[in-house]
Amino acid sequence: MNKLLITMAFTLLAFLPLSANAQKPILDVTIPSSNKGNSWAEGNMLSDALKRMGYDSEVVHTKKCVNNKNYMSKDTGRPAIFVRSAGRYVKDESRNCKIEITDDNFLAVFYKRHQTMCVRSDASFENMEQFLNGKTRITVAVTHSSVDGIFDNLSDQTGVRFVPVKVKGSKNIIKSLVAGDTDLMYSGFTKREIGTDTINCFTTSADKSIGGRVPMNKLFPTWQLNETGRIKYFHGVNIPADRLAKIREDLVNITNDVKVKPYLAKTFMTPGSEIVNGRQVFDKLVATLQAK
Amino acid sequence: MESMLDDTLFVLLGTVLGFISGIIPGVGNTIMILSSYPLLKDASLLQMLIYYLAIVSSSQFSGSVVATVFGVPGESSSLPAVIEGNRMFHRGVGNFAISNAALGSVLGAFVAVVAVYSVLPFAIELIKRFYNNNVQMVILILATTSICVLMGKSVRQNICVFAIGILLGLVGTNYVPNYVFLPQIIPYETFPLLLTDLPLFPIIISCYVFPVLLQTYSMFSGFDAKQKYVDNNRLVEHIKEFAKNISSSLRGSVFGCFIGLVPHIGSSVASNLSYAIERRFGLNHKQYNKNGDIKTLVAAETANNSTGLVGLLPLILIGIPISASEAMLLGYIDINNYDINYETTVESGMFETIVIWFIAINAVSFLLAWPLVRYVNVLQKINIKHMLWGTGIALLALTFYLGYKNFEAVYHMTVLVALLPLGYWLRKAEPMILMIAFILQDKLFASMHMFYTIHFG
């Protein structure tokens, strides 16, 4: 009898953690990019934040858009999210990796990150007019995923031809500028841009000055991308309809998480919770990017 | 502490496997690095580099043993050991050939360390001041052109092989410039995984390992070794003999340090050129022994080992590989998403650790080589055909396993099988050229595209 009781007790103990875990709602985070850089760090940070919010969350490293799409088509029994930017969405579409956005899978906007332009810190840069003075052509290091013709309007406005030079990886954008390959760089305003002392980032796509950096809408008032930042949204994967509302609410609140909040604040990003009509803002940005 | 222990394990494993790769005909460093993927996929950058150095350095020690005893070159840099070492072996002094080659290799490694430390500050200053996309493009073009001109038998065939490597590298999505290659011809809709590029591992198996194994098989057909290796001399006698040849060894070291930087053929040219010059020197002074000359052998083997560390410099400083095994290593470094340049290696302080390990590896290899060389006769009992089959099957299983781990087993195996006919054709060419073209294609095209945009866009 005693043996039976002990066996039952141990069985119960063995199943306790499993059942406790089973009660937690599942929400994994897939990461369709390399295991370094912002996307990887953000994916892991979100998974940890979801755990703190009471979810059973794991990171699924799908590496590439095509693999991510394959993963989404499988019945894994584990709902998930992934984070995608408007620019990435446009690029995925153009590369035949179409993951359609619907009202059901567009869960919430994660954040808006501002863009910046930088010159080398030894370039004795005073202001944009002086920098452009006497030049007919300027080379600008941009990420390889940026859409074509992004500076056409800017070239028309300034009378100086801005030539985008595509570079793989945001880290290499800085390297190209510092090595003297390009005159300027146009990139996301992140910790890296703020912390690199060999470059001078003089403007921001935010609508107000940040840390003494002039808003782009003042420097280039008619450039269509002068307030365009990088908007990232949460894309739902196999989420049951009855859980959608709760997950949406939690993802809006995730920007207040102890780790997520300082991450956004440090690089002056606007949290999704502060962006009104997030879906419309996202669609507008996609339209702008697709137009040029 | 834990990391130090891991690093030590990587070095020990690399040393033992390098030893095996040198001693077992046909395996070679590139195939050994290739087979190490499961081990390297979660390794740190330091671990990858010291593991690589351990394989390359220790295989030099054991490679000269095989060349001397069996008269079979593991790699083209072993040719002097085949000629002179094997002649010495047949006149009963093979033990001195092996011991002097090993002592020369150790000396070569030390000279290489001194040479590297002498040039490193200048090299970094040069890179900081002048290394930009233009320079990178020129280096890449020179490196790729040199392999087409200097390697193999036919430049035309090399260009053809190079072009095939580039075409394979282009399949899928390219990032700079950003486009999908030949979407009208390649059925991306039917096989969407093709958009993710052709997988490295199956390509290496089909287009490098398969032809190399075929080449090795034909090299060993008809091979017969009856004479046994014996060594009845004491250590002190070997050292005394080496002392007589130390000037040849130093000359070889200097050649190795300079010529090690020639892309893709550095060690081979350094070894063979040192040999040729030492031979000329010996002939002029009427010292050259036509029945196996120890001075020429020592010069060649020392030069060979000097290139080990020197040849790694372009990869460590600017991320450009100059040999097939380095290209393979770079492939793994890319897969693991590490950046390799002077900032991540030298300025991070990693290089000092690499050098310390390099010295340790050479010391351990030397200590291992001597006692183990007595067992070289066991190799005569190995059936080369069975060994090559075993290597092939093991790598096939590894391809399936790695594909399975990435949810792409069928894709990996399909690519492997589809490219086997190409691999069969490559047995009569230089498969290394295809691999280098495949691995460097994105860097080369990105550089050229950037150059065009910056200057003419």
Interface residues (C-beta under 8 A of the other chain):
Chain A: S34 N35 K36 K64 V66 N67 K69 N70 Y71 K91 R95 N96 C97 T139 H144 S145 V163 P164 V165 K166 V167 K168 K171 S176 A179 G180 D181 T182
Chain B: Y131 N132 N133 N134 T173 Y175 V176 P177 N178 V180 P183 Y188 E189 P192 L193 L195 T196 N337 D339 F407 A446 H449 M450 T453 I454 G457
